[in-house]
Amino acid sequence: MRFSPLFTTFEGGSFFLRFRITFALAAAALVAAFPAGASAAGTLQPGQYHETDAGSCTMNFVYDGAGGPYLGTAAHCVAGVGDVVRDTDGERFGAVAYIGSQNSTVDDWALIRVDAEDVGRLNPSVKGAPATPRA
């Protein structure tokens, strides 16, 4: 009759117990290596909410250009150039770089320059409609 190696006993106890302890220590090391704030950061994409001192609004599209990338929003959603922009968890991800007019429906736009450390969070697809925009 063969016995499973998981239950074979060694000098210091069962293999299964050693395996569980080793696994728990490895998991603890991974948690320590990746702080909760870094792993909890969500996706930045059109349709996602953002917060500023002026209030909260949605972002429209991802733009790329000189000094970018940028996320677009409405000018009435921000206080002005330099206004810090946060995600819904309250984490900063950028600042307002350009703004149209808060008093005109024609020029009611603003561009948020995404911080370099948050560029990897960008997703150009519209939240809830992953096939949009189309190339």
VMD Tcl script that builds the backbone (N, CA, C; Angstrom):
set m [mol new atoms 405]
animate dup $m
set s [atomselect $m all]
$s set {name element resname resid chain x y z} {
  {N N MET 1 A 0.840 -1.166 0.000}
  {CA C MET 1 A 0.000 0.000 0.000}
  {C C MET 1 A 0.896 1.243 0.000}
  {N N ARG 2 A 0.573 2.232 -0.867}
  {CA C ARG 2 A 1.355 3.464 -0.960}
  {C C ARG 2 A 0.678 4.552 -0.161}
  {N N PHE 3 A 1.484 5.388 0.450}
  {CA C PHE 3 A 0.973 6.515 1.206}
  {C C PHE 3 A 1.294 7.803 0.467}
  {N N SER 4 A 0.406 8.761 0.567}
  {CA C SER 4 A 0.620 10.051 -0.069}
  {C C SER 4 A 1.790 10.768 0.606}
  {N N PRO 5 A 2.679 11.389 -0.178}
  {CA C PRO 5 A 3.804 12.103 0.418}
  {C C PRO 5 A 3.363 13.292 1.272}
  {N N LEU 6 A 2.123 13.757 1.095}
  {CA C LEU 6 A 1.650 14.878 1.901}
  {C C LEU 6 A 1.513 14.497 3.364}
  {N N PHE 7 A 1.336 13.235 3.635}
  {CA C PHE 7 A 1.131 12.806 5.008}
  {C C PHE 7 A 2.307 12.021 5.563}
  {N N THR 8 A 3.409 11.946 4.812}
  {CA C THR 8 A 4.597 11.267 5.294}
  {C C THR 8 A 5.205 12.086 6.414}
  {N N THR 9 A 5.543 11.459 7.484}
  {CA C THR 9 A 6.108 12.205 8.605}
  {C C THR 9 A 7.617 12.234 8.520}
  {N N PHE 10 A 8.161 13.348 8.953}
  {CA C PHE 10 A 9.596 13.529 9.022}
  {C C PHE 10 A 9.954 13.795 10.467}
  {N N GLU 11 A 11.199 14.030 10.683}
  {CA C GLU 11 A 11.690 14.239 12.043}
  {C C GLU 11 A 10.958 15.374 12.753}
  {N N GLY 12 A 10.698 16.490 12.049}
  {CA C GLY 12 A 10.096 17.652 12.690}
  {C C GLY 12 A 8.586 17.720 12.562}
  {N N GLY 13 A 7.920 16.761 12.002}
  {CA C GLY 13 A 6.468 16.803 11.846}
  {C C GLY 13 A 6.079 16.376 10.452}
  {N N SER 14 A 4.814 16.551 10.116}
  {CA C SER 14 A 4.337 16.070 8.824}
  {C C SER 14 A 4.760 17.005 7.694}
  {N N PHE 15 A 4.876 16.440 6.525}
  {CA C PHE 15 A 5.207 17.213 5.331}
  {C C PHE 15 A 4.112 18.240 5.056}
  {N N PHE 16 A 2.858 17.820 5.258}
  {CA C PHE 16 A 1.714 18.703 5.013}
  {C C PHE 16 A 1.802 19.950 5.892}
  {N N LEU 17 A 2.160 19.779 7.152}
  {CA C LEU 17 A 2.293 20.911 8.056}
  {C C LEU 17 A 3.418 21.838 7.607}
  {N N ARG 18 A 4.546 21.270 7.221}
  {CA C ARG 18 A 5.668 22.082 6.732}
  {C C ARG 18 A 5.282 22.847 5.467}
  {N N PHE 19 A 4.535 22.179 4.587}
  {CA C PHE 19 A 4.091 22.823 3.350}
  {C C PHE 19 A 3.204 24.024 3.681}
  {N N ARG 20 A 2.263 23.876 4.574}
  {CA C ARG 20 A 1.359 24.961 4.954}
  {C C ARG 20 A 2.123 26.123 5.576}
  {N N ILE 21 A 3.086 25.824 6.418}
  {CA C ILE 21 A 3.880 26.889 7.048}
  {C C ILE 21 A 4.714 27.622 6.003}
  {N N THR 22 A 5.345 26.880 5.107}
  {CA C THR 22 A 6.148 27.493 4.044}
  {C C THR 22 A 5.273 28.376 3.152}
  {N N PHE 23 A 4.096 27.878 2.800}
  {CA C PHE 23 A 3.173 28.639 1.954}
  {C C PHE 23 A 2.739 29.922 2.667}
  {N N ALA 24 A 2.420 29.837 3.944}
  {CA C ALA 24 A 1.998 31.015 4.709}
  {C C ALA 24 A 3.111 32.057 4.790}
  {N N LEU 25 A 4.347 31.615 4.993}
  {CA C LEU 25 A 5.474 32.547 5.040}
  {C C LEU 25 A 5.706 33.211 3.687}
  {N N ALA 26 A 5.581 32.444 2.609}
  {CA C ALA 26 A 5.745 33.015 1.264}
  {C C ALA 26 A 4.658 34.038 0.984}
  {N N ALA 27 A 3.423 33.742 1.372}
  {CA C ALA 27 A 2.320 34.684 1.163}
  {C C ALA 27 A 2.546 35.960 1.963}
  {N N ALA 28 A 3.009 35.833 3.194}
  {CA C ALA 28 A 3.292 37.007 4.022}
  {C C ALA 28 A 4.397 37.865 3.409}
  {N N ALA 29 A 5.411 37.222 2.830}
  {CA C ALA 29 A 6.498 37.967 2.186}
  {C C ALA 29 A 5.987 38.744 0.981}
  {N N LEU 30 A 5.072 38.165 0.209}
  {CA C LEU 30 A 4.500 38.867 -0.946}
  {C C LEU 30 A 3.672 40.065 -0.511}
  {N N VAL 31 A 2.890 39.904 0.537}
  {CA C VAL 31 A 2.084 41.022 1.036}
  {C C VAL 31 A 2.984 42.160 1.499}
  {N N ALA 32 A 4.071 41.826 2.161}
  {CA C ALA 32 A 5.011 42.854 2.632}
  {C C ALA 32 A 5.723 43.540 1.470}
  {N N ALA 33 A 5.984 42.800 0.387}
  {CA C ALA 33 A 6.706 43.357 -0.759}
  {C C ALA 33 A 5.855 44.317 -1.576}
  {N N PHE 34 A 4.548 44.134 -1.569}
  {CA C PHE 34 A 3.645 44.971 -2.355}
  {C C PHE 34 A 2.656 45.644 -1.421}
  {N N PRO 35 A 2.916 46.886 -1.040}
  {CA C PRO 35 A 2.033 47.591 -0.112}
  {C C PRO 35 A 0.609 47.689 -0.644}
  {N N ALA 36 A -0.346 47.755 0.254}
  {CA C ALA 36 A -1.759 47.785 -0.121}
  {C C ALA 36 A -2.087 48.962 -1.029}
  {N N GLY 37 A -1.494 50.143 -0.790}
  {CA C GLY 37 A -1.797 51.307 -1.610}
  {C C GLY 37 A -1.416 51.108 -3.062}
  {N N ALA 38 A -0.313 50.454 -3.316}
  {CA C ALA 38 A 0.132 50.258 -4.689}
  {C C ALA 38 A -0.722 49.233 -5.406}
  {N N SER 39 A -1.133 48.196 -4.732}
  {CA C SER 39 A -1.891 47.154 -5.397}
  {C C SER 39 A -3.367 47.498 -5.500}
  {N N ALA 40 A -3.842 48.442 -4.679}
  {CA C ALA 40 A -5.254 48.762 -4.665}
  {C C ALA 40 A -5.634 49.790 -5.731}
  {N N ALA 41 A -4.659 50.410 -6.376}
  {CA C ALA 41 A -4.943 51.450 -7.354}
  {C C ALA 41 A -5.768 50.901 -8.501}
  {N N GLY 42 A -6.877 51.580 -8.804}
  {CA C GLY 42 A -7.776 51.128 -9.858}
  {C C GLY 42 A -7.421 51.709 -11.217}
  {N N THR 43 A -8.164 51.267 -12.191}
  {CA C THR 43 A -7.979 51.697 -13.574}
  {C C THR 43 A -8.478 53.127 -13.762}
  {N N LEU 44 A -7.769 53.875 -14.586}
  {CA C LEU 44 A -8.181 55.231 -14.974}
  {C C LEU 44 A -8.669 55.139 -16.408}
  {N N GLN 45 A -9.950 55.426 -16.641}
  {CA C GLN 45 A -10.501 55.290 -17.983}
  {C C GLN 45 A -11.715 56.190 -18.167}
  {N N PRO 46 A -12.066 56.452 -19.426}
  {CA C PRO 46 A -13.258 57.252 -19.709}
  {C C PRO 46 A -14.488 56.633 -19.033}
  {N N GLY 47 A -15.311 57.484 -18.441}
  {CA C GLY 47 A -16.501 57.022 -17.737}
  {C C GLY 47 A -16.266 56.813 -16.253}
  {N N GLN 48 A -15.000 56.829 -15.844}
  {CA C GLN 48 A -14.637 56.651 -14.430}
  {C C GLN 48 A -14.756 57.993 -13.717}
  {N N TYR 49 A -15.177 57.991 -12.476}
  {CA C TYR 49 A -15.258 59.225 -11.692}
  {C C TYR 49 A -13.881 59.680 -11.224}
  {N N HIS 50 A -13.757 60.988 -11.061}
  {CA C HIS 50 A -12.577 61.587 -10.440}
  {C C HIS 50 A -13.065 62.639 -9.471}
  {N N GLU 51 A -12.193 63.036 -8.560}
  {CA C GLU 51 A -12.544 64.042 -7.561}
  {C C GLU 51 A -11.523 65.165 -7.562}
  {N N THR 52 A -12.010 66.389 -7.359}
  {CA C THR 52 A -11.155 67.559 -7.165}
  {C C THR 52 A -11.758 68.366 -6.028}
  {N N ASP 53 A -11.109 69.459 -5.679}
  {CA C ASP 53 A -11.669 70.329 -4.645}
  {C C ASP 53 A -12.960 70.992 -5.123}
  {N N ALA 54 A -13.191 71.027 -6.452}
  {CA C ALA 54 A -14.396 71.621 -7.009}
  {C C ALA 54 A -15.566 70.636 -7.024}
  {N N GLY 55 A -15.307 69.349 -6.862}
  {CA C GLY 55 A -16.374 68.350 -6.891}
  {C C GLY 55 A -15.915 67.082 -7.585}
  {N N SER 56 A -16.890 66.300 -8.040}
  {CA C SER 56 A -16.550 65.071 -8.755}
  {C C SER 56 A -17.291 65.017 -10.084}
  {N N CYS 57 A -16.646 64.415 -11.062}
  {CA C CYS 57 A -17.196 64.287 -12.408}
  {C C CYS 57 A -16.638 63.022 -13.039}
  {N N THR 58 A -17.029 62.787 -14.279}
  {CA C THR 58 A -16.454 61.662 -15.022}
  {C C THR 58 A -15.377 62.165 -15.971}
  {N N MET 59 A -14.515 61.242 -16.358}
  {CA C MET 59 A -13.482 61.546 -17.350}
  {C C MET 59 A -14.035 61.150 -18.717}
  {N N ASN 60 A -13.591 61.840 -19.792}
  {CA C ASN 60 A -14.126 61.512 -21.107}
  {C C ASN 60 A -13.195 60.600 -21.908}
  {N N PHE 61 A -12.088 61.068 -22.415}
  {CA C PHE 61 A -11.213 60.236 -23.238}
  {C C PHE 61 A -9.754 60.377 -22.804}
  {N N VAL 62 A -8.926 59.450 -23.253}
  {CA C VAL 62 A -7.488 59.505 -23.015}
  {C C VAL 62 A -6.857 60.193 -24.215}
  {N N TYR 63 A -6.036 61.191 -23.958}
  {CA C TYR 63 A -5.363 61.936 -25.017}
  {C C TYR 63 A -3.859 61.791 -24.830}
  {N N ASP 64 A -3.131 61.803 -25.937}
  {CA C ASP 64 A -1.676 61.750 -25.869}
  {C C ASP 64 A -1.133 62.929 -26.655}
  {N N GLY 65 A -0.056 63.507 -26.192}
  {CA C GLY 65 A 0.539 64.646 -26.866}
  {C C GLY 65 A 1.684 65.168 -26.027}
  {N N ALA 66 A 2.141 66.344 -26.371}
  {CA C ALA 66 A 3.271 66.947 -25.673}
  {C C ALA 66 A 3.006 67.017 -24.178}
  {N N GLY 67 A 3.863 66.369 -23.409}
  {CA C GLY 67 A 3.721 66.403 -21.961}
  {C C GLY 67 A 2.692 65.444 -21.394}
  {N N GLY 68 A 2.010 64.687 -22.266}
  {CA C GLY 68 A 0.921 63.800 -21.841}
  {C C GLY 68 A 1.422 62.468 -21.355}
  {N N PRO 69 A 0.565 61.567 -21.105}
  {CA C PRO 69 A -0.847 61.484 -21.508}
  {C C PRO 69 A -1.769 62.291 -20.590}
  {N N TYR 70 A -2.970 62.512 -21.141}
  {CA C TYR 70 A -3.972 63.296 -20.444}
  {C C TYR 70 A -5.288 62.530 -20.405}
  {N N LEU 71 A -6.099 62.864 -19.427}
  {CA C LEU 71 A -7.498 62.433 -19.382}
  {C C LEU 71 A -8.339 63.695 -19.479}
  {N N GLY 72 A -9.380 63.647 -20.266}
  {CA C GLY 72 A -10.248 64.801 -20.420}
  {C C GLY 72 A -11.383 64.788 -19.417}
  {N N THR 73 A -11.859 65.976 -19.084}
  {CA C THR 73 A -13.037 66.141 -18.239}
  {C C THR 73 A -13.652 67.494 -18.585}
  {N N ALA 74 A -14.684 67.881 -17.876}
  {CA C ALA 74 A -15.317 69.182 -18.114}
  {C C ALA 74 A -14.640 70.254 -17.262}
  {N N ALA 75 A -14.569 71.475 -17.807}
  {CA C ALA 75 A -13.935 72.583 -17.084}
  {C C ALA 75 A -14.686 72.919 -15.799}
  {N N HIS 76 A -16.007 72.738 -15.803}
  {CA C HIS 76 A -16.773 73.068 -14.599}
  {C C HIS 76 A -16.542 72.066 -13.457}
  {N N CYS 77 A -15.780 71.008 -13.733}
  {CA C CYS 77 A -15.481 69.991 -12.711}
  {C C CYS 77 A -14.187 70.256 -11.960}
  {N N VAL 78 A -13.450 71.268 -12.386}
  {CA C VAL 78 A -12.156 71.564 -11.766}
  {C C VAL 78 A -12.091 73.044 -11.397}
  {N N ALA 79 A -11.188 73.365 -10.466}
  {CA C ALA 79 A -11.060 74.756 -10.018}
  {C C ALA 79 A -10.165 75.577 -10.941}
  {N N GLY 80 A -9.138 74.949 -11.522}
  {CA C GLY 80 A -8.225 75.664 -12.399}
  {C C GLY 80 A -6.977 74.852 -12.660}
  {N N VAL 81 A -6.068 75.424 -13.440}
  {CA C VAL 81 A -4.805 74.764 -13.759}
  {C C VAL 81 A -4.027 74.509 -12.470}
  {N N GLY 82 A -3.488 73.305 -12.345}
  {CA C GLY 82 A -2.746 72.921 -11.156}
  {C C GLY 82 A -3.601 72.212 -10.110}
  {N N ASP 83 A -4.907 72.226 -10.300}
  {CA C ASP 83 A -5.820 71.556 -9.374}
  {C C ASP 83 A -5.479 70.062 -9.312}
  {N N VAL 84 A -5.266 69.524 -8.123}
  {CA C VAL 84 A -4.946 68.106 -7.939}
  {C C VAL 84 A -6.196 67.273 -8.208}
  {N N VAL 85 A -6.015 66.170 -8.932}
  {CA C VAL 85 A -7.129 65.286 -9.270}
  {C C VAL 85 A -6.885 63.927 -8.625}
  {N N ARG 86 A -7.942 63.409 -7.981}
  {CA C ARG 86 A -7.853 62.142 -7.252}
  {C C ARG 86 A -8.854 61.140 -7.813}
  {N N ASP 87 A -8.539 59.845 -7.637}
  {CA C ASP 87 A -9.495 58.811 -8.014}
  {C C ASP 87 A -10.536 58.687 -6.904}
  {N N THR 88 A -11.477 57.781 -7.054}
  {CA C THR 88 A -12.553 57.656 -6.071}
  {C C THR 88 A -12.077 57.105 -4.731}
  {N N ASP 89 A -10.847 56.598 -4.678}
  {CA C ASP 89 A -10.259 56.164 -3.408}
  {C C ASP 89 A -9.500 57.296 -2.722}
  {N N GLY 90 A -9.509 58.477 -3.344}
  {CA C GLY 90 A -8.816 59.628 -2.774}
  {C C GLY 90 A -7.336 59.690 -3.091}
  {N N GLU 91 A -6.863 58.840 -4.007}
  {CA C GLU 91 A -5.446 58.803 -4.377}
  {C C GLU 91 A -5.185 59.747 -5.549}
  {N N ARG 92 A -4.217 60.610 -5.400}
  {CA C ARG 92 A -3.833 61.522 -6.482}
  {C C ARG 92 A -3.337 60.719 -7.688}
  {N N PHE 93 A -3.779 61.133 -8.886}
  {CA C PHE 93 A -3.246 60.517 -10.102}
  {C C PHE 93 A -2.839 61.555 -11.132}
  {N N GLY 94 A -3.072 62.825 -10.850}
  {CA C GLY 94 A -2.682 63.846 -11.810}
  {C C GLY 94 A -3.083 65.237 -11.352}
  {N N ALA 95 A -2.883 66.198 -12.270}
  {CA C ALA 95 A -3.256 67.590 -12.008}
  {C C ALA 95 A -3.748 68.214 -13.307}
  {N N VAL 96 A -4.599 69.204 -13.183}
  {CA C VAL 96 A -5.139 69.893 -14.355}
  {C C VAL 96 A -4.014 70.652 -15.047}
  {N N ALA 97 A -3.851 70.393 -16.341}
  {CA C ALA 97 A -2.783 71.036 -17.118}
  {C C ALA 97 A -3.310 72.132 -18.037}
  {N N TYR 98 A -4.484 71.927 -18.587}
  {CA C TYR 98 A -5.104 72.904 -19.495}
  {C C TYR 98 A -6.581 72.982 -19.177}
  {N N ILE 99 A -7.152 74.160 -19.407}
  {CA C ILE 99 A -8.580 74.326 -19.134}
  {C C ILE 99 A -9.187 75.274 -20.151}
  {N N GLY 100 A -10.396 74.954 -20.565}
  {CA C GLY 100 A -11.141 75.833 -21.468}
  {C C GLY 100 A -11.836 76.896 -20.631}
  {N N SER 101 A -13.156 77.016 -20.799}
  {CA C SER 101 A -13.922 78.001 -20.036}
  {C C SER 101 A -14.996 77.299 -19.217}
  {N N GLN 102 A -15.042 77.619 -17.939}
  {CA C GLN 102 A -16.064 77.040 -17.067}
  {C C GLN 102 A -17.426 77.677 -17.302}
  {N N ASN 103 A -17.440 78.778 -18.026}
  {CA C ASN 103 A -18.683 79.533 -18.231}
  {C C ASN 103 A -19.238 79.412 -19.641}
  {N N SER 104 A -18.717 78.481 -20.423}
  {CA C SER 104 A -19.159 78.342 -21.806}
  {C C SER 104 A -19.365 76.861 -22.129}
  {N N THR 105 A -20.517 76.529 -22.671}
  {CA C THR 105 A -20.750 75.130 -23.035}
  {C C THR 105 A -19.882 74.707 -24.214}
  {N N VAL 106 A -19.441 75.659 -25.022}
  {CA C VAL 106 A -18.592 75.356 -26.176}
  {C C VAL 106 A -17.175 74.994 -25.732}
  {N N ASP 107 A -16.655 75.680 -24.737}
  {CA C ASP 107 A -15.278 75.468 -24.274}
  {C C ASP 107 A -15.204 74.817 -22.895}
  {N N ASP 108 A -16.206 74.031 -22.532}
  {CA C ASP 108 A -16.264 73.404 -21.210}
  {C C ASP 108 A -15.432 72.116 -21.203}
  {N N TRP 109 A -14.107 72.289 -21.240}
  {CA C TRP 109 A -13.197 71.137 -21.254}
  {C C TRP 109 A -11.973 71.425 -20.400}
  {N N ALA 110 A -11.361 70.358 -19.929}
  {CA C ALA 110 A -10.106 70.459 -19.184}
  {C C ALA 110 A -9.316 69.177 -19.435}
  {N N LEU 111 A -7.996 69.295 -19.393}
  {CA C LEU 111 A -7.127 68.127 -19.550}
  {C C LEU 111 A -6.345 67.901 -18.265}
  {N N ILE 112 A -6.401 66.673 -17.788}
  {CA C ILE 112 A -5.684 66.265 -16.581}
  {C C ILE 112 A -4.413 65.552 -17.009}
  {N N ARG 113 A -3.253 66.093 -16.657}
  {CA C ARG 113 A -1.985 65.412 -16.953}
  {C C ARG 113 A -1.819 64.286 -15.941}
  {N N VAL 114 A -1.716 63.053 -16.440}
  {CA C VAL 114 A -1.584 61.881 -15.578}
  {C C VAL 114 A -0.145 61.799 -15.073}
  {N N ASP 115 A 0.011 61.624 -13.765}
  {CA C ASP 115 A 1.339 61.498 -13.157}
  {C C ASP 115 A 2.060 60.275 -13.742}
  {N N ALA 116 A 3.373 60.385 -13.888}
  {CA C ALA 116 A 4.179 59.321 -14.505}
  {C C ALA 116 A 3.970 57.969 -13.837}
  {N N GLU 117 A 3.852 57.946 -12.510}
  {CA C GLU 117 A 3.692 56.664 -11.812}
  {C C GLU 117 A 2.305 56.050 -12.002}
  {N N ASP 118 A 1.360 56.799 -12.575}
  {CA C ASP 118 A 0.005 56.288 -12.787}
  {C C ASP 118 A -0.322 56.011 -14.253}
  {N N VAL 119 A 0.624 56.215 -15.152}
  {CA C VAL 119 A 0.383 55.980 -16.583}
  {C C VAL 119 A -0.019 54.529 -16.836}
  {N N GLY 120 A 0.549 53.587 -16.093}
  {CA C GLY 120 A 0.210 52.173 -16.256}
  {C C GLY 120 A -1.225 51.844 -15.879}
  {N N ARG 121 A -1.906 52.747 -15.197}
  {CA C ARG 121 A -3.310 52.536 -14.814}
  {C C ARG 121 A -4.284 52.930 -15.915}
  {N N LEU 122 A -3.784 53.601 -16.971}
  {CA C LEU 122 A -4.659 54.090 -18.034}
  {C C LEU 122 A -5.220 52.956 -18.892}
  {N N ASN 123 A -6.493 53.096 -19.239}
  {CA C ASN 123 A -7.161 52.195 -20.163}
  {C C ASN 123 A -8.038 53.084 -21.047}
  {N N PRO 124 A -7.781 53.134 -22.356}
  {CA C PRO 124 A -8.535 54.055 -23.217}
  {C C PRO 124 A -9.974 53.637 -23.496}
  {N N SER 125 A -10.363 52.407 -23.191}
  {CA C SER 125 A -11.738 51.981 -23.474}
  {C C SER 125 A -12.707 52.625 -22.480}
  {N N VAL 126 A -13.920 52.859 -22.954}
  {CA C VAL 126 A -14.940 53.490 -22.138}
  {C C VAL 126 A -15.470 52.481 -21.123}
  {N N LYS 127 A -15.557 52.894 -19.876}
  {CA C LYS 127 A -16.048 52.009 -18.820}
  {C C LYS 127 A -17.452 51.513 -19.182}
  {N N GLY 128 A -17.631 50.210 -19.165}
  {CA C GLY 128 A -18.923 49.618 -19.506}
  {C C GLY 128 A -19.081 49.336 -20.987}
  {N N ALA 129 A -18.157 49.816 -21.818}
  {CA C ALA 129 A -18.222 49.580 -23.266}
  {C C ALA 129 A -16.806 49.313 -23.764}
  {N N PRO 130 A -16.236 48.142 -23.447}
  {CA C PRO 130 A -14.812 47.878 -23.725}
  {C C PRO 130 A -14.410 47.941 -25.197}
  {N N ALA 131 A -15.369 47.879 -26.128}
  {CA C ALA 131 A -15.026 47.954 -27.552}
  {C C ALA 131 A -14.966 49.391 -28.053}
  {N N THR 132 A -15.204 50.367 -27.171}
  {CA C THR 132 A -15.223 51.779 -27.565}
  {C C THR 132 A -14.061 52.497 -26.890}
  {N N PRO 133 A -13.292 53.325 -27.531}
  {CA C PRO 133 A -13.399 53.687 -28.945}
  {C C PRO 133 A -12.771 52.617 -29.843}
  {N N ARG 134 A -13.179 52.648 -31.083}
  {CA C ARG 134 A -12.637 51.697 -32.072}
  {C C ARG 134 A -11.548 52.363 -32.875}
  {N N ALA 135 A -10.555 51.589 -33.216}
  {CA C ALA 135 A -9.415 52.139 -33.965}
  {C C ALA 135 A -9.785 52.469 -35.382}
}
mol reanalyze $m
mol bondsrecalc $m
mol representation Tube
mol addrep $m
